[in-house]
Amino acid sequence: MQAWRSELRKQVLILVSVCLVGYSIGQFLPALLLFLVCYVLFNLVQLHRLTKWLAKDHASDRSAPPEGFGLWGGVFDGIYRLQKQERRASAYLENIVNKAQESSAALEMAIIMVDRNNNLDWWNKATESLLGLRYPEDRRLPVTNLIRDPAFTAYFGRNVYDEPLHINAPGDSGKRLEIQIALFGENERLIIVRDISQLHRLELMRKDFVGNVSHELGTPITVIKGYLEAILDNIQDLDGKWEKPVIQMHQQSSRMENIVKDLLALSALETGTPSRKQSSFALIQLLSEIVNDARQIFAQQDHQFSLSCDENIKFIGDRGELYSAIANLVSNAAKYTPYQGKINILIRLSEDFLEAHVEDNGPGIEAQHLPRLTERFYRVDVSRSSETGGTGLGLAIVKHIVNRHDGELTVSSEVGKGSCFTCRFPLSRVKTDGRDTVAADERAETPATLMDKLSQASRH
């Protein structure tokens, strides 16, 4: 602003001087016109010098601006300062990009950037070895054309990537990959791929070990339990001091038997292929069996069970597995809900999913425990689980069964108010003939089947 005022005063002074000289010699208008022409020419020359300077290609050629006069000197200097700032910012950003590329090249995991049109935009060096991509031949090609695994195509199109995907490497079935996708920018995606072949092999070894050990333990535990039951049948023949130890040994052998059974069931679910016992069955009938079995088993706790389900819904899947999953959840709710509690089984059918909710008004579960509830042997309260006979495998079994039926298990809970376990299944697992929702009578009588499965179901 100060330079502008100084320039204005200078130009006004020159103009007044020229006008006075022209007036004194009787040439006022020509003198004024001469001043204006000279002023315009001067500015055109300065503008030409500026344009010529800015038109140079190399930054080194712009190292010094042309010498300017008046306001033009300030314009040249100001643009020169902006250029220096721009060069510094550009060098800084270029340095960051170079470091990012160098660091990503050093990673063993593959990193891929996909644009909004699902075409490959950029990837690091590890991608070439893990997925066989070639640069620049594969750039701008659809990612699903290069990773042709159907599981990846379905996963990529979901737009929800809470859980990673595990697939075999393209062209190498002996290599196992873990894929995680994150959305960023304007519907762009960042794909991270890790080689988990070693972890996968260790996991298979662990599953085989657990399955084999559980199978080997089953027979001796059954024998021990059988002898203990025989002793209990004739406990009167023993010294009284042995009664309590024998009863405790029988209880612990029963608990070990339940653990072995759950381990075998979990091992079968983890290592086996999806069940071939797929059939269509009435969901209301299966849930009624579970509710009535639970009423008998937990009769002493005087719980109030309620069931709400569309009587026309038919589920497509393994009936035995689904019974086991829902029975586990109902048994958990009954075990951990205080005397005269409320357990609700609610089936909701929306445009996208079938949801099976098992709600209770028990003590609830603290938030920090929720993410780990489905881990093997994880227990919120170890002493409480021991009292109720829990093995810590029930929810892991439920999760695997739900996953085998293309669903997911979610948990919500509030301390002091209760918990809600939700099994969400796609509509491809559902058949309906109507939308007439009915509530099962609180004292409805249906055959109590699979009682032993329900009584052995465990929570944590």
C-alpha positions as CSV (number, residue, x, y, z in Angstrom):
1,M,0.0,0.0,0.0
2,Q,2.9,2.4,0.8
3,A,4.5,1.7,-2.5
4,W,1.2,2.3,-4.3
5,R,0.8,5.7,-2.6
6,S,4.4,6.6,-3.4
7,E,4.0,5.7,-7.1
8,L,0.7,7.6,-7.3
9,R,2.4,10.7,-5.9
10,K,5.3,10.4,-8.3
11,Q,3.0,10.0,-11.3
12,V,0.8,12.9,-10.2
13,L,3.9,15.1,-9.8
14,I,5.1,14.1,-13.3
15,L,1.7,14.7,-14.8
16,V,1.4,18.2,-13.2
17,S,4.9,19.1,-14.3
18,V,4.2,18.0,-17.9
19,C,0.9,19.9,-17.9
20,L,2.6,23.1,-16.6
21,V,5.3,22.9,-19.2
22,G,2.8,22.3,-22.0
23,Y,0.5,25.1,-20.7
24,S,3.5,27.5,-20.6
25,I,4.3,26.9,-24.2
26,G,0.7,26.8,-25.4
27,Q,0.7,23.0,-26.0
28,F,-1.3,21.7,-23.0
29,L,-3.3,18.9,-24.8
30,P,-0.3,17.6,-26.8
31,A,1.7,17.5,-23.6
32,L,-1.0,15.6,-21.7
33,L,-1.4,13.1,-24.6
34,L,2.4,12.6,-24.7
35,F,2.4,11.8,-21.0
36,L,-0.4,9.2,-21.4
37,V,1.2,7.5,-24.4
38,C,4.6,7.3,-22.6
39,Y,2.8,5.9,-19.5
40,V,1.0,3.2,-21.5
41,L,4.2,2.2,-23.4
42,F,6.1,2.0,-20.2
43,N,3.6,-0.4,-18.6
44,L,3.4,-2.5,-21.8
45,V,7.2,-2.9,-21.8
46,Q,7.2,-4.0,-18.2
47,L,4.3,-6.4,-18.9
48,H,6.2,-7.8,-21.8
49,R,9.3,-8.4,-19.6
50,L,7.2,-10.1,-17.0
51,T,5.5,-12.4,-19.5
52,K,8.9,-13.3,-21.1
53,W,10.3,-14.1,-17.6
54,L,7.4,-16.3,-16.6
55,A,7.5,-18.1,-20.0
56,K,10.9,-19.6,-19.2
57,D,10.7,-23.4,-18.6
58,H,13.4,-24.1,-16.1
59,A,13.3,-23.0,-12.5
60,S,17.0,-22.1,-12.7
61,D,16.2,-19.5,-15.4
62,R,13.8,-17.8,-13.0
63,S,16.4,-17.5,-10.2
64,A,16.5,-13.7,-10.7
65,P,13.6,-11.5,-11.9
66,P,14.2,-8.6,-14.3
67,E,14.9,-5.3,-12.9
68,G,11.7,-3.3,-12.5
69,F,10.8,0.3,-11.9
70,G,8.2,1.7,-9.6
71,L,5.3,-0.6,-8.9
72,W,6.7,-3.1,-11.4
73,G,9.7,-3.7,-9.2
74,G,7.4,-4.7,-6.3
75,V,5.4,-7.0,-8.7
76,F,8.6,-8.7,-9.9
77,D,9.9,-9.2,-6.4
78,G,6.5,-10.5,-5.1
79,I,6.2,-13.0,-7.9
80,Y,9.8,-14.1,-7.3
81,R,9.1,-14.7,-3.6
82,L,6.0,-16.8,-4.5
83,Q,8.1,-18.8,-6.9
84,K,10.7,-19.5,-4.3
85,Q,8.0,-20.6,-1.8
86,E,6.4,-22.8,-4.5
87,R,9.7,-24.4,-5.3
88,R,10.4,-25.1,-1.6
89,A,6.9,-26.6,-1.2
90,S,7.3,-28.7,-4.3
91,A,10.7,-30.0,-3.2
92,Y,9.2,-30.9,0.2
93,L,6.3,-32.7,-1.3
94,E,8.5,-34.5,-3.8
95,N,10.8,-35.5,-1.0
96,I,7.8,-36.9,0.9
97,V,6.6,-38.8,-2.2
98,N,10.1,-40.3,-2.8
99,K,10.4,-41.4,0.9
100,A,6.9,-42.9,0.7
101,Q,7.8,-44.8,-2.4
102,E,11.1,-45.9,-1.0
103,S,9.6,-47.0,2.3
104,S,6.8,-48.9,0.5
105,A,9.3,-50.6,-1.7
106,A,11.1,-51.8,1.4
107,L,7.9,-53.4,2.7
108,E,7.2,-57.1,2.3
109,M,3.5,-56.5,2.0
110,A,1.9,-55.4,-1.2
111,I,0.3,-52.0,-1.4
112,I,-2.0,-51.1,-4.3
113,M,-3.9,-47.9,-5.1
114,V,-7.1,-48.3,-7.1
115,D,-8.9,-45.3,-8.6
116,R,-12.6,-44.5,-8.6
117,N,-13.1,-46.6,-11.7
118,N,-11.6,-49.7,-10.0
119,N,-8.5,-49.4,-12.2
120,L,-5.0,-50.0,-10.9
121,D,-3.2,-46.7,-10.3
122,W,0.0,-47.5,-8.4
123,W,1.6,-50.3,-6.5
124,N,4.8,-51.1,-4.8
125,K,7.5,-53.6,-5.7
126,A,6.2,-56.4,-3.4
127,T,3.0,-56.5,-5.4
128,E,4.8,-57.8,-8.4
129,S,6.0,-60.9,-6.5
130,L,2.8,-61.5,-4.5
131,L,0.3,-60.9,-7.3
132,G,2.3,-60.9,-10.5
133,L,1.5,-57.4,-11.6
134,R,3.7,-55.7,-14.2
135,Y,4.5,-52.0,-14.4
136,P,3.5,-50.2,-16.5
137,E,1.7,-52.8,-18.6
138,D,-1.0,-53.5,-16.0
139,R,-1.5,-49.8,-15.0
140,R,-5.1,-48.5,-15.6
141,L,-6.4,-52.1,-16.0
142,P,-9.4,-53.2,-13.8
143,V,-8.1,-54.8,-10.6
144,T,-10.7,-57.6,-10.8
145,N,-9.3,-58.6,-14.3
146,L,-5.9,-59.3,-12.7
147,I,-7.0,-60.9,-9.4
148,R,-9.6,-63.2,-10.7
149,D,-10.5,-65.1,-7.5
150,P,-14.3,-65.1,-7.1
151,A,-14.0,-64.5,-3.4
152,F,-11.9,-61.4,-4.1
153,T,-14.4,-60.1,-6.7
154,A,-17.2,-60.4,-4.2
155,Y,-15.2,-58.9,-1.4
156,F,-14.0,-56.0,-3.5
157,G,-17.6,-55.1,-4.5
158,R,-19.0,-55.1,-1.0
159,N,-17.7,-51.6,-0.1
160,V,-17.6,-52.7,3.6
161,Y,-14.2,-54.1,4.6
162,D,-14.4,-54.8,8.4
163,E,-12.8,-58.2,8.1
164,P,-9.8,-59.2,5.9
165,L,-10.1,-61.7,3.1
166,H,-7.9,-64.8,2.9
167,I,-7.3,-66.3,-0.5
168,N,-4.6,-68.3,-2.4
169,A,-2.2,-66.3,-4.4
170,P,-3.0,-66.1,-8.2
171,G,-1.1,-68.9,-9.9
172,D,0.4,-70.3,-6.7
173,S,-2.1,-72.3,-4.5
174,G,0.7,-73.0,-2.0
175,K,0.9,-69.3,-1.0
176,R,-1.8,-67.9,1.3
177,L,-2.6,-64.2,1.1
178,E,-4.5,-61.8,3.5
179,I,-6.2,-58.9,1.8
180,Q,-7.5,-55.7,3.5
181,I,-9.1,-52.9,1.7
182,A,-9.6,-49.3,2.9
183,L,-11.6,-46.5,1.2
184,F,-10.2,-43.1,0.8
185,G,-10.6,-39.9,-1.3
186,E,-13.4,-40.0,-3.8
187,N,-14.3,-43.7,-3.8
188,E,-10.7,-44.7,-4.2
189,R,-9.3,-47.8,-2.6
190,L,-6.1,-48.8,-0.9
191,I,-5.4,-52.6,-1.0
192,I,-2.9,-54.1,1.4
193,V,-1.9,-57.7,0.7
194,R,0.2,-59.8,3.2
195,D,1.8,-63.2,2.7
196,I,0.4,-65.3,5.6
197,S,1.5,-68.7,4.3
198,Q,3.6,-69.5,7.3
199,L,0.8,-68.4,9.7
200,H,-1.7,-70.4,7.7
201,R,0.4,-73.5,7.9
202,L,0.9,-73.0,11.7
203,E,-2.9,-72.5,12.1
204,L,-3.6,-75.7,10.2
205,M,-1.1,-77.5,12.4
206,R,-2.7,-76.1,15.5
207,K,-6.2,-77.2,14.3
208,D,-4.9,-80.7,13.5
209,F,-3.2,-80.9,16.8
210,V,-6.3,-79.8,18.8
211,G,-8.5,-82.1,16.8
212,N,-6.2,-85.1,17.2
213,V,-5.6,-84.5,20.9
214,S,-9.3,-84.0,21.6
215,H,-10.1,-87.2,19.8
216,E,-7.4,-89.1,21.7
217,L,-8.6,-87.7,25.1
218,G,-12.2,-88.5,24.4
219,T,-11.9,-92.3,25.0
220,P,-9.9,-92.2,28.3
221,I,-12.2,-89.4,29.7
222,T,-15.2,-91.5,28.8
223,V,-13.8,-94.5,30.5
224,I,-12.8,-92.5,33.7
225,K,-16.3,-90.9,33.8
226,G,-17.9,-94.3,33.3
227,Y,-16.0,-95.8,36.3
228,L,-16.8,-92.8,38.4
229,E,-20.5,-93.1,37.6
230,A,-20.4,-96.8,38.5
231,I,-18.7,-95.9,41.8
232,L,-21.4,-93.2,42.5
233,D,-24.1,-95.8,41.9
234,N,-22.6,-97.8,44.7
235,I,-21.3,-95.0,46.8
236,Q,-22.9,-96.6,49.9
237,D,-20.3,-99.3,49.7
238,L,-17.4,-96.9,50.2
239,D,-16.1,-95.1,53.2
240,G,-18.0,-91.9,53.7
241,K,-14.8,-89.8,53.4
242,W,-14.6,-90.8,49.7
243,E,-18.1,-89.5,48.7
244,K,-17.1,-85.9,48.3
245,P,-13.9,-86.6,46.3
246,V,-15.6,-89.0,44.0
247,I,-18.5,-86.5,43.3
248,Q,-15.9,-83.8,42.6
249,M,-13.9,-86.1,40.3
250,H,-17.1,-87.0,38.4
251,Q,-18.0,-83.3,38.0
252,Q,-14.6,-82.4,36.7
253,S,-14.6,-85.4,34.3
254,S,-17.9,-84.3,33.0
255,R,-16.5,-80.8,32.5
256,M,-13.5,-82.3,30.7
257,E,-15.8,-84.3,28.5
258,N,-17.7,-81.2,27.5
259,I,-14.5,-79.4,26.7
260,V,-13.4,-82.3,24.5
261,K,-16.7,-82.4,22.7
262,D,-16.6,-78.6,22.1
263,L,-13.1,-78.8,20.9
264,L,-14.0,-81.6,18.5
265,A,-17.0,-79.6,17.3
266,L,-15.0,-76.5,16.8
267,S,-12.2,-78.4,15.0
268,A,-14.7,-79.9,12.7
269,L,-16.2,-76.5,11.9
270,E,-12.8,-74.9,11.3
271,T,-11.3,-77.6,9.2
272,G,-14.3,-79.1,7.5
273,T,-16.1,-78.0,4.3
274,P,-19.5,-76.3,4.5
275,S,-22.2,-78.8,5.6
276,R,-23.9,-80.8,2.9
277,K,-26.9,-81.3,5.2
278,Q,-28.7,-78.3,3.6
279,S,-32.4,-78.4,3.8
280,S,-35.4,-76.0,4.1
281,F,-37.1,-76.1,7.5
282,A,-39.6,-74.0,9.5
283,L,-37.6,-71.6,11.7
284,I,-40.5,-71.2,14.2
285,Q,-40.5,-74.9,14.9
286,L,-36.7,-75.0,15.5
287,L,-36.8,-72.0,17.8
288,S,-39.8,-73.4,19.7
289,E,-37.9,-76.6,20.4
290,I,-35.0,-74.5,21.7
291,V,-37.2,-72.4,23.9
292,N,-39.1,-75.3,25.4
293,D,-35.9,-77.2,26.0
294,A,-34.5,-74.2,27.8
295,R,-37.6,-73.9,30.0
296,Q,-37.1,-77.4,31.2
297,I,-33.4,-77.2,31.8
298,F,-33.5,-73.8,33.6
299,A,-36.9,-74.4,35.3
300,Q,-35.4,-73.6,38.7
301,Q,-34.4,-70.1,37.6
302,D,-38.0,-69.3,36.6
303,H,-37.0,-67.3,33.6
304,Q,-39.6,-65.8,31.2
305,F,-38.9,-66.8,27.6
306,S,-40.6,-65.1,24.7
307,L,-40.4,-65.9,21.0
308,S,-41.4,-63.8,18.1
309,C,-41.1,-65.1,14.6
310,D,-42.8,-65.1,11.2
311,E,-44.4,-68.6,11.1
312,N,-44.0,-68.7,7.3
313,I,-40.2,-68.2,7.4
314,K,-38.2,-71.2,6.2
315,F,-34.4,-71.3,6.7
316,I,-32.1,-73.0,4.2
317,G,-29.1,-74.6,5.9
318,D,-27.9,-77.3,8.3
319,R,-30.7,-77.6,10.9
320,G,-28.5,-79.3,13.5
321,E,-25.8,-76.6,13.2
322,L,-28.3,-73.8,13.5
323,Y,-30.0,-75.4,16.5
324,S,-26.6,-75.6,18.2
325,A,-25.8,-72.0,17.5
326,I,-29.1,-70.5,18.7
327,A,-29.2,-73.0,21.6
328,N,-25.8,-71.8,22.7
329,L,-27.0,-68.2,22.7
330,V,-30.2,-69.0,24.6
331,S,-28.3,-71.1,27.1
332,N,-25.8,-68.3,27.7
333,A,-28.6,-65.8,28.3
334,A,-30.3,-68.2,30.8
335,K,-27.1,-69.0,32.6
336,Y,-26.0,-65.4,33.2
337,T,-29.4,-63.8,33.8
338,P,-30.5,-63.6,37.4
339,Y,-33.5,-65.4,38.9
340,Q,-36.8,-64.6,37.0
341,G,-35.0,-62.9,34.2
342,K,-36.4,-62.2,30.7
343,I,-34.9,-63.9,27.6
344,N,-36.4,-62.8,24.2
345,I,-35.8,-64.5,20.9
346,L,-36.8,-62.1,18.1
347,I,-36.6,-62.8,14.3
348,R,-36.6,-59.8,12.0
349,L,-36.8,-60.0,8.3
350,S,-35.8,-56.8,6.4
351,E,-35.2,-56.1,2.7
352,D,-31.5,-57.2,3.0
353,F,-31.2,-59.6,6.0
354,L,-32.7,-62.1,8.3
355,E,-31.7,-61.2,11.9
356,A,-32.1,-63.5,14.9
357,H,-31.8,-61.6,18.1
358,V,-31.3,-63.3,21.5
359,E,-31.8,-60.6,24.2
360,D,-31.6,-60.8,28.0
361,N,-31.9,-58.4,30.9
362,G,-28.8,-59.8,32.7
363,P,-25.9,-58.0,34.2
364,G,-24.5,-57.0,30.7
365,I,-20.9,-57.1,29.5
366,E,-18.4,-54.3,29.7
367,A,-17.4,-52.8,26.4
368,Q,-13.7,-53.8,26.5
369,H,-14.7,-57.5,26.5
370,L,-17.0,-57.4,23.4
371,P,-14.4,-57.6,20.7
372,R,-12.9,-60.8,22.2
373,L,-16.1,-62.7,23.1
374,T,-15.8,-65.1,20.2
375,E,-12.2,-66.0,20.9
376,R,-11.5,-69.6,22.0
377,F,-11.4,-70.0,25.8
378,Y,-12.0,-66.2,26.4
379,R,-14.1,-65.6,29.5
380,V,-15.4,-62.3,30.9
381,D,-15.5,-63.7,34.4
382,V,-13.4,-66.9,34.9
383,S,-14.9,-67.7,38.3
384,R,-18.5,-67.2,37.1
385,S,-17.8,-69.3,33.9
386,S,-16.4,-72.1,36.1
387,E,-19.5,-72.1,38.3
388,T,-21.8,-72.4,35.3
389,G,-19.7,-75.1,33.6
390,G,-18.7,-72.9,30.6
391,T,-15.8,-74.1,28.5
392,G,-15.1,-70.8,26.7
393,L,-15.8,-72.3,23.3
394,G,-19.5,-71.7,22.9
395,L,-19.4,-68.4,21.1
396,A,-16.5,-69.5,18.9
397,I,-18.6,-72.4,17.8
398,V,-21.6,-70.1,17.2
399,K,-19.4,-67.7,15.1
400,H,-18.2,-70.5,12.9
401,I,-21.7,-71.9,12.4
402,V,-23.0,-68.5,11.5
403,N,-20.1,-67.8,9.1
404,R,-20.7,-71.2,7.4
405,H,-24.2,-70.0,6.7
406,D,-22.9,-66.8,5.1
407,G,-23.8,-64.7,8.1
408,E,-22.2,-62.7,10.9
409,L,-22.5,-62.6,14.6
410,T,-22.6,-59.2,16.4
411,V,-22.9,-58.4,20.1
412,S,-24.2,-55.3,21.9
413,S,-24.4,-54.9,25.6
414,E,-24.9,-52.4,28.4
415,V,-23.8,-53.0,31.9
416,G,-26.8,-53.3,34.2
417,K,-29.3,-53.6,31.4
418,G,-28.4,-56.8,29.5
419,S,-27.0,-58.1,26.2
420,C,-28.2,-58.8,22.7
421,F,-26.5,-61.4,20.4
422,T,-27.5,-61.0,16.8
423,C,-27.1,-63.5,14.0
424,R,-27.5,-61.8,10.6
425,F,-28.0,-64.0,7.5
426,P,-28.5,-63.0,3.8
427,L,-31.9,-63.4,2.2
428,S,-30.4,-66.2,0.1
429,R,-30.9,-68.4,3.2
430,V,-34.5,-67.5,3.6
431,K,-37.8,-68.8,2.1
432,T,-41.1,-67.1,2.9
433,D,-44.7,-67.7,2.0
434,G,-46.1,-64.6,3.8
435,R,-45.4,-62.0,6.4
436,D,-47.7,-63.0,9.2
437,T,-45.7,-62.6,12.4
438,V,-46.8,-64.6,15.4
439,A,-45.5,-64.8,19.0
440,A,-45.1,-68.2,20.5
441,D,-47.2,-68.8,23.6
442,E,-45.3,-68.6,26.9
443,R,-46.4,-72.1,27.9
444,A,-46.5,-73.7,24.4
445,E,-45.7,-77.4,24.5
446,T,-43.4,-78.8,21.8
447,P,-41.2,-81.9,21.8
448,A,-37.9,-81.3,23.7
449,T,-35.3,-82.5,21.3
450,L,-31.5,-82.2,21.5
451,M,-31.7,-81.5,25.2
452,D,-28.2,-82.6,25.8
453,K,-26.8,-80.1,23.3
454,L,-28.6,-77.2,24.9
455,S,-27.6,-78.2,28.4
456,Q,-23.9,-78.4,27.3
457,A,-23.9,-75.1,25.5
458,S,-21.4,-72.6,27.0
459,R,-21.0,-68.9,26.9
460,H,-17.3,-68.0,27.1
